Amino acid sequence: MTSHSTSFHHPAAFWAGCAAIILGVLSHVPMFMMGAHTGYRMAGMPMDNLMLSGMALIPAGLALACYGLMPRFALMPRSGLSPMQFHVADSVPLNAEHWKLVTVLLVALAVDVLKPATLGFVMPGMTREYEVTRETAGILPLVALTGTTVGSVLWGRIADLFGRRPAILLSALMFVGTAICGAMPSFAWNLAMCFLMGASAGGLLPITFTLMAETVPARHRGWLLVALGGIGTSGGYLLAAGAAAWLEPLFSWRSLWLLGLPTGLIIIFLGRYIPESPRFLARAGLQDEARAVLARYAGNSSAVEVEVPHPAAAGAEPVAGKSALLRGQHAAITWGLVVAGVAWGLANFGFLLWLPTNLGRMGMDASAANALLTRSALLALPGTALVIWMYHRWSSLKSLVSFIALTAMALLLFFVLGMLKLQSSAAMVAATALLLFASSGVIAMLIPYAAEIYPVHLRGTGSGLVAAGSKFGGILGALCGVLGLFSHFAASALLIALPMALAAVMLLRSGVETRGRRLEDIQQALGAQRS
């Protein structure tokens, strides 16, 4: 069996499904173009038969493509450890194949970030066209965040069951299919499509880190993971802003949703450069395929090390399912990461989102508040390079804990400023810059660290669960904003600082150092800590 057939059960079914999805999306274009003379307003337009047929084609094509993606389970024994374990020698330098993979995953991550980043740009036009209130329009990001939360967990499980590559390509197919959001005639349809788009976007993020962690040499893994997250996220936001500036004046806000078609297809056509994880293949019993992938990334077959586990160690890998993440060997570290993620979501999607409003209530005018946030963001910008250096050169665990603690300190500083009712611009700039710098460092390291600490059969699920925690924090932040809790400036800062500080303590007690270690050695270290 070739390595290609481990990724596609039936290639013809996959490509036929892709064609059906594309045709389904294109069937919405005629009605979109009919709205050109009205500024592409489609609110209230009845769906014609062509659109309805296209909507039926998309789920049918998705099902067919999924069938084509699924590996052949009859050839994938899953009873305990595989006979051998393969890994690339830690001394192998980065080569052209590694850089191809990094580039492709960087593109995929930028496209992934582009999807939710467009929300802020489409909401003003959507609110006007559908004639809904701001409160009603606010349901859209809440639905999207809910989708990303569900997708992070669901896609993580898919990656552990079916493979990393199928999970990534499934996300891309969903990007293409949900592009029809740009042709929906009602706000309710936009909510449904936005949930599905959020699910696919939330799912892709942790899987890219999982595949990267399992493919690159240990001594380069840390800095590449953090750099991938930082550059990919920045690239996605820049793409969203550029697309809004270029396309929205010409084709309205709807064009930003329709971008899902070409951007999703880019990932699909780059799929030939996305390998299956060699560790996933080895654990599935596909030794020849795992060896072939590793030889490709090691530069030559002699650099591929083969381990035959000692019979006494045959049961070393836990056979427990996903429940082990919250109740087994990894429970303490998982809870620490999830608490950090939830607290980060509250700070990012709650406290920072409402900060301009709260500054206005403290007597600062809107232009001054916006200028303050801009200066603070510029001051925090060089932090990404520092995060990469610390994670790679100093300590992955200590760097993550330090930035979590620093975020808690920044929130406590806001608490003090609020209690003292200080309106010093310099103090607010310092506190805001510190919070932006620290919180961006937390999210830059959180999911990469999660991708390093779990065993192969739980790595996708564990990374997805941690990513879901940050999205769930965003949902809580949005709900707290609706309830008016962030109008209490000092109290809200304190309430978020407490779980953030708790997460730092939990990780300091239960975390494990990953810098420069093989993934298998990290599992042994975790096991030694629990014994």
N, C-alpha and C positions, 0 to 999 in steps of 0.2 A: 504493500500500500504506500502510495506517495504521500509526502507531507501535505501536498495540496488537498488530497482527499480527506485529511483529518479536519480541514476547515469547512469543506463543502460536502454534504451528503449527496447532493445532486446539483451540480453547477447549472444545468439547464433550468432547473426550477428556480434557482436564485435569480438568474438574469431575467427569466420570464416574469418573476414577481417584481423585479425592479422596473421592467418596462411597463407593467400594469400600473404601478404606483405613479410613474412619470406621466403616463397617459391620463390617469385620474386627476392629477394636479393640472395638467395642461387643459383639461376640459373646462376648467373654471376661468381660463383666460379670456374667452370671448365675451362673457358678461362683464368682466373687469374692464375690458377695452370699450364696451358699450357706454361705460360711465365717464369716458374721457371728456365729453362736452359738459359734464357737471362737476368737474374736478375729481372724478373717480369716486363719487359718492354712490354707495350701493345700499345704504340703509333702507330697509323696507322693500327692496326689489324681490319679486318672487323667483325662486329657483326654477330654471328651466330643466327639461329632461336631460340635456347634456350634462349639466352640473350634478344632477341626482345620480346619473349613471357613473360619473367620475367619482362621486363619494362612495359608491358601492365598489368600484374598482380598487380603491386604495386599500381597504382592509383585506380584500381578497388577495391582492398582490403582496401585501405584508405577510399574510399567512403562507403564501407560496414561497416567498423569499426566506422566511424563517425555516420552513421545511428544508430548503436548500442549504441553509447555514448549519443545521444540526449535525454534529459528528455521529459516527457510527458506533453506537453504544455496545453492540455485540462484540466489537473489537477493542473495547476499552475496559479491561478488568479494574475493579475499584475495591478489591478486598485488601485493606491494609496498605503496607508499603509496596512499591514496585520492586522488582528484583534488584534493580540498580538505581543509584541516584547520580545525576550528572550535574556538573557545574563548570562554569568557565573559571580558569585559574585567575586568582586575584591580581596577578602581575600582568595580565593581558592589557595592552594599551588600547585606547579608543581607536577604532578604525573607521573606514568609510561606511561600513554597514551600520555601525552604531550611530553615526551622524545622520545617515538616511532615516533611521528609525526616530531619532530625536526630532528631526525636521518634520516628519510626517505627524508625529504625535503633537508637536507644537502647533501645526496647522489645525489638527483636530481639536485641540484644547481652545485655540482662539475662536474657532467656529462655534464651539460649545458655549463659550462665554458670551459670544455675540448674541445668542438667542435671548437670554434673560436681560442682557444689557439694553436691548431695543425697547424694553417695556417703558422706560422713562421717556423715550422719544415718541412712541405711538400714542401714549395716553392723552395728551392734549387734543390731537386731531380726532381720536376715537370719541372722546367726551363730547366734542362739538358735533360730530356727525350723528351719533346715536342719541344726542340730547339727553344725556344722563348727568346726574349730579356728581361732584367730585367724590362724595362718599360712596356712591354706587361704583364709580370707576375704580375706587380703591380696592374693590373686590378682586380685580384682575391680578395685581401682584400677589395678593393673598392666595389665590387659586394657583398661580404659577409656583409660588414657594411650596405649597402643598404637593404639587406635582413633583418638584425636585426632591422633596423629602421621601416620597413614596418611591420615586425612580432610583434614588441612591441605594436603597435597600434591595429593591427588586433586581436591578441590573447587577448589583454585586453578587447576588445569589445566582443569577444567570451565568455570570462569568465563572463562578466556582463549579457549576454543573456542566456547562457546555463549552467553556473556553473563553479566553480574553478577547480573541479576535472576533468571534461571532457577536459578542456583546457590543463591541465598538461599532461593527457594521450595522447591527440592529438599531443603534442610536441614530446612525446616519440615515437609515431608511425612514425612521420616525421624523427626522428633520425634514426630509423631502415631503412626506405625507402631510405633515401639519402646516406646510406652506399655504394650504388652502385657507388658512385663517385670514389671509389677506383678501379673500373674496367672500367672506361671510356677510350676509345681509342683516344679521342681528347681533346684539351684544351677547346674548345667551350662547350662540354658536361660538363666539370668540372665547368665552370662558371655557367651554368644553375643549376646544383646540389648544388653548393656552395651558390647560392642565396636562394634556398629552405631550405638548412641546416641553413643558417643565420636567416631566418624567424622563424623557429621553436626554435632556440636557443634564439633569441631576445624575443620571446613570453613567454618562460617559466620563465625567470628571474623575471619580475614584478608579475606574478601570484603566485609564491611561497611566496613572501612577503605578498601579499594580503590574501592568505589563512592563513598564520601564524598570521597576525594581527587580523583576525576575529575569531581566535580559542583560543589563549592563554589569560590568565588573564591580565588585564590592567597593574598591577604593575610589571609584568615580560616581557611585550611586547617589550618595547624599547630595552633593552639590548639583548634579544634573536634575534630580527630582525637584529641588527647591527652585532652581533656575527655570525649569519647565513651567512650574506653577506661576512664578512671578512674571515671566515674559509672556506666557500664553494668556494670562489674565489681562495684562496691559494691552496686548495686541487685540484681544476681543473687544475691549472697551473702545479702543481707537477705531476699529472697524465699524462698530456701531455708530460712533459719532460721525465718522466720515460718510457712511451710508446715509445717515439722516440728513447731513448737510447737502449731499449730492442728489439723492433720489427723492426725498420727501417733497421738495419744492416742485418737482416735475410730475411725480406720480402719486402724491399724497402719502399718508402714513401707511397705507396698505402695502406699498412696495417693500417696506421693511420686513413684513411677514413673508412676502413672496420670495425673499432672498433665501428662504429655507431650501428651495429647489436647487439652485446652483451650488450653494455651499455644502449641502448634504451630498450632492453628487461628487463634489471634489473629494470628500473623505472616502466614498465608495470606490472611486477610480484610483485613489492612492492605496487602497486596501492590499494591492499586490506587494507593497513594501511593508505591510504590517504582518509580522510572523505570529504564530501561536507561541505562547510562553513555553520554553523548554521544560520548565519545572512542572507545568500543568501536564505536558505530554508524558514526561517521565512517570509522574504519579498515576497517570491513566494507563500505564503499561505500554505505551508506544515508544519503546526504547530507541529504535532506529530513527524515528522522526525527531526525537529529542536530540539525539547525537548529531543529526544533520543540521538542525537549527543552531546548535552550539558551535559546531565546526565552522559554520558560516560567520558567526559573530566572533569566534576566537581567532579567525584568520587562517587556521589550519587545524586539522583533526588531532594533531599531537598535543595541542593546548587544551583539549577537552579531558578533564579528569573524570575517572569513573570510580565510584565507590560501591563496594559490595557490603551491605550492612552485616554486621555480626549477628548470628542467629539470636543471641540474647537481646539484641537491640531491635529486633523485628517489630516489636510492639511499642517502640519508643514514641511514634507519632500517635497522638490521640485520635481515636476513631469517632469521637463525639461529634455531633452536628453543631449547627449554629448556636444552639442554646449554651454551648461551652463558652461563648464570647462573654456572656453576662453572668455565668454561674461557675465556670470552670477555671482552668489555669490562667486564662487571660482576663478574668472578670475585673480584677482591680484596675488594671491598666486601661481596659475598655471603658469602665465607668469614669475614670479620670479624663480620658480623651473626649468622651461624650459630654461630660459636664463643661469642659473647656469649650467645646463646640457650641453648646446651647448658650453659654454666657457670651461667647463671641457674637453669635447671631443677635442676641438682645442688644449688645453694644452697637453693632454695625447697622442693623435694620431698625433699631429702636432709638437708642440714645442719640447716635450721630444724626439720624434722619430728622429728629425733632430738635436738634441743637439750634439751628437758625431761628426756629420759632421761639424757643426759650430765651435766646439772646435778645430777641425783639421784646419779649416781656420784661427783660431786665433793663430795657431802655435803649438798646442799640438798634439803630435803623437798619433796614434790610440790606442796603448797599454795603454798609460797614460790616454786617455779619457775613455777607458773601465774600467780601474782600478778606476778612479774617480767615475764613475756611480755605480760601485759595492760598494765602500765605502759609497756612499751617500744612496744607497738602504738599506744597513745594518744599518746605523744610523736612517733611517726612519722606520725600521721594528717594533720597540716597540710601534709605534704610534697607532696600532690597539687596544691594550689594553686600552690606554688612551682615545681613541674615545668611546669605549664601556662604560667606567666609566663616562665620561662627559655626554654622552647621557642619561644614566640611573640615575645618581646621581645628576647632576647639572641642565641641561636644554636641551631638544631636540632642540628647536628653536635656543637658543643662541649658542649651540655647532655647529650647522650647519652653522649659519651665521659667527661665529668666524673662522671656517676653510675655508669658502669661502673667507673671508677677508684676511686670512693668505696666501691663494693661490695667491690672487691679489698682496699682498706685496712681495711674492717671485718672481713673474714675474717682478714687478717694480725693484727689486734688480738686476735681470738680465739686465733690461733696463739700469740701472745706470752703471753696469759693462761693458756693451757693449759700451755705450757712452764714458766712460773713457778709453776704450780699455785696461782694466786691465786683466792680464793673471795669476793672483795669483791662485795657485792650492787650497789654503786654502779657498779663497773667493768663488771659483767655487764649491767646495765640500759643503760649508755651504749653498749656494744658491740652489744647486741641491737637497741636503738633505731636505731643508725646503720645496721645491716645491713638492718632492715626498711624504713627510710626510703630507703636507696640502692637496694635491690633492687626495691622497688615503683616507684621512678622509672625504673629500667631497663626493666621490662616495660611501663610506661605509654608509653614513647617508642619501643621497639624495633620493633613492628609498624607503628605510624603512619609511622615514618621509612622502613621498607621499602616501604610503599605509595606513597611519593613518588618513589623513586629509579629505578624500573624503567620501561621503555617499555610502551606500552599492551598489546602482544601478549604480554608476559611479566609484567605487573604482578600478576595474580592468582597465577601460579605462583611468582613470586619472594616475594611476601608469605606465601604458604602454606608455602614452604620455610623461611623464617625462623621462622614460627610453629611448624613441625614441629620445628625445632631445640630450642626451649624445651621442647616436650613430650618429645622424645627424651632431653633432660637429666633430665626427671622419671623416665623409665623407668630410666635409668642410676642415678639416685638411689635408686629403689626396690630395684633389684638390689644396689646397694652396701650398702643397709641390711640386706637379707636375708643378705648375706655377712659382715656385722658390721664393715664398714670404718669406719662412723661411730662405732664405739665408741672409735676412736683420735681423740680430740677435736682435738688440735692438728694432727696429720698431715692429717686430712680437711679442716680449714680451709685449710691451706697448699696442698693439692692442688687445691682449687677456686679459690683466689685466683690461682694461676699462669695458667690459661687465661683467667680474667677480665681479668687485667692484659694478657695477650697480645692479647685482643680490643680493648682500649682502644688499644693501639699500632697494631694493624692498621687500625682505623677512623680514627685520627688521620692515618695516611699515605694511605689510599685513599678516605676519605669525602668527601662533597660537601655544601656548605651548601644547604639547601632553603628556608630561611625567606623568605617573601614572593615566591619565584620561581614562575613558571609551570612546569608539569610538562615542557613542551617545552624550556624554558630549562635545566632540570636535566639533561636528556639531552645537550644541547649542552655543558654544563660537564663532564659525565663524559667525553664524547668528547674534549674539549680536554685533560683530565688524562692521557688514555691516549696522545695523539698526541705 
